[in-house]
Amino acid sequence: MVTMSTDIKIPTIDVKKYGGQQVAIVDGKIVASGQTSEEVVRKAKKDYPDRPLSDIHLLTVPKSIYTIYSAITTL
C-alpha cells in the first residue's frame, strides 16, 4: 500500500483484474470498479451512502504495465 502526501491510502491494484477500468477507493480499499466514473461513484455511494464524495477517490487503472529496458553499449 502506498500513502500519498495527502494521506490517501492507495492499495496494490491487480492490473489483470482492474486493467482499463475506473476504481473507487475508500479507506485504502477498492470498493467499486467499472468502465465510467459515474458508474463507479454510483456503486461506491450505494455501499457508503454516509461518506462524502471527498472520501471516495477515483483512479484509472492502466490496461497493462509496460517495462522499457534500455541498454547502452560503447564500442
C-alpha positions as CSV (number, residue, x, y, z in Angstrom):
1,M,0.0,0.0,0.0
2,V,1.2,3.5,-0.9
3,T,0.3,6.5,1.2
4,M,0.2,9.8,-0.8
5,S,1.2,13.1,0.6
6,T,-2.5,14.0,1.2
7,D,-2.8,10.8,3.4
8,I,-4.8,8.9,0.7
9,K,-4.0,5.2,1.1
10,I,-3.7,3.5,-2.3
11,P,-3.9,-0.3,-2.2
12,T,-1.9,-2.6,-4.5
13,I,-4.1,-2.9,-7.6
14,D,-4.3,-6.1,-9.7
15,V,-3.9,-4.8,-13.3
16,K,-5.1,-8.2,-14.6
17,K,-8.4,-7.8,-12.7
18,Y,-8.9,-4.0,-13.0
19,G,-6.9,-3.0,-16.1
20,G,-8.7,-0.4,-18.2
21,Q,-11.3,0.3,-15.5
22,Q,-12.0,3.1,-13.1
23,V,-11.8,2.1,-9.4
24,A,-13.1,3.8,-6.3
25,I,-11.0,3.6,-3.1
26,V,-12.3,4.3,0.4
27,D,-10.1,3.8,3.5
28,G,-7.4,2.2,1.4
29,K,-9.7,-0.5,-0.1
30,I,-11.1,-0.9,-3.6
31,V,-14.8,-0.6,-3.1
32,A,-16.1,-0.4,-6.6
33,S,-15.0,-0.7,-10.2
34,G,-16.5,-0.1,-13.7
35,Q,-16.0,1.4,-17.1
36,T,-17.0,5.0,-16.2
37,S,-16.5,7.4,-13.3
38,E,-20.3,7.8,-12.9
39,E,-20.9,4.1,-12.7
40,V,-18.1,3.7,-10.1
41,V,-19.2,6.6,-7.9
42,R,-22.8,5.3,-8.0
43,K,-21.7,1.9,-6.8
44,A,-19.5,3.3,-4.1
45,K,-22.2,5.7,-2.8
46,K,-24.6,2.7,-2.7
47,D,-22.3,0.9,-0.3
48,Y,-21.1,4.0,1.5
49,P,-24.1,6.4,1.5
50,D,-23.0,8.4,4.5
51,R,-19.5,9.1,3.2
52,P,-18.9,12.4,1.4
53,L,-17.7,12.4,-2.2
54,S,-14.4,13.7,-0.9
55,D,-13.8,10.4,0.8
56,I,-14.2,8.4,-2.4
57,H,-11.1,8.5,-4.5
58,L,-11.2,7.5,-8.2
59,L,-8.3,6.1,-10.1
60,T,-8.0,4.9,-13.7
61,V,-6.1,1.7,-13.9
62,P,-3.9,1.3,-17.0
63,K,-4.7,-1.7,-19.2
64,S,-1.3,-3.1,-18.8
65,I,2.1,-2.2,-17.3
66,Y,5.0,-1.9,-19.6
67,T,8.6,-2.1,-18.7
68,I,11.1,-0.5,-21.0
69,Y,14.6,-1.7,-20.9
70,S,17.4,0.2,-22.4
71,A,20.9,-1.0,-23.0
72,I,23.8,1.4,-23.5
73,T,26.8,0.0,-25.2
74,T,30.1,1.5,-26.0
75,L,32.2,0.4,-29.0
